[in-house]
Amino acid sequence: MELANIEKLLEKYLNAETSIAEEKELKNYFSQGNVAPHLKEYETLFGYFSTSKNERFTKTIQLKTKKVNWKWLSVAASIVLLVSVYTGYQKNQERKAEKIIAETQMALGMLSANLNKGTAAVAHLQQFETTKNKVFKQPK
């Protein structure tokens, strides 16, 4: 291969502009052994790609799994459930109490209106009573 062509391909490779075929040409050139002295530094780079292709990891990987303590998780879920039920019950009780208060206020308002009517009627009766006593004086 021409040295000028290799240098152009190497420049393209360093600018990340090469195709796969061009990269194969570079790998072939640097794996032959007769590399130009000013390109010796790239020989180890392409040699690494060739040797790393054949490497395999053979050790077993042990994964540490965390054991979930379901006992405490169920206790926490029970507590959350109880708190939510209790607060829902309290809100329901508050709504019932507000409804009862509103109904009581309405009933007391109606009672007050009727008592005011009765008071007006009693005032008329009182006036009638005083007039009757004037007309019919009672002996002492």
Stockholm file with secondary structure:
# STOCKHOLM 1.0

chainA/1-140         MELANIEKLLEKYLNAETSIAEEKELKNYFSQGNVAPHLKEYETLFGYFSTSKNERFTKTIQLKTKKVNWKWLSVAASIVLLVSVYTGYQKNQERKAEKIIAETQMALGMLSANLNKGTAAVAHLQQFETTKNKVFKQPK
#=GR chainA/1-140 SS CCHHHHHHHHHHHHTTCCCHHHHHHHHHHHHHSCCCGGGHHHHHHHHHHHHHHHCCCCSCCCCCCCCCCHHHHHHHHHHHHHHHHHHHHHHHHHHHHHHHHHHHHHHHHHHHHHHHHHHHHHHHHHHHHHHHHHHSCCCC
#=GC SS_cons         CCHHHHHHHHHHHHTTCCCHHHHHHHHHHHHHSCCCGGGHHHHHHHHHHHHHHHCCCCSCCCCCCCCCCHHHHHHHHHHHHHHHHHHHHHHHHHHHHHHHHHHHHHHHHHHHHHHHHHHHHHHHHHHHHHHHHHHSCCCC
//
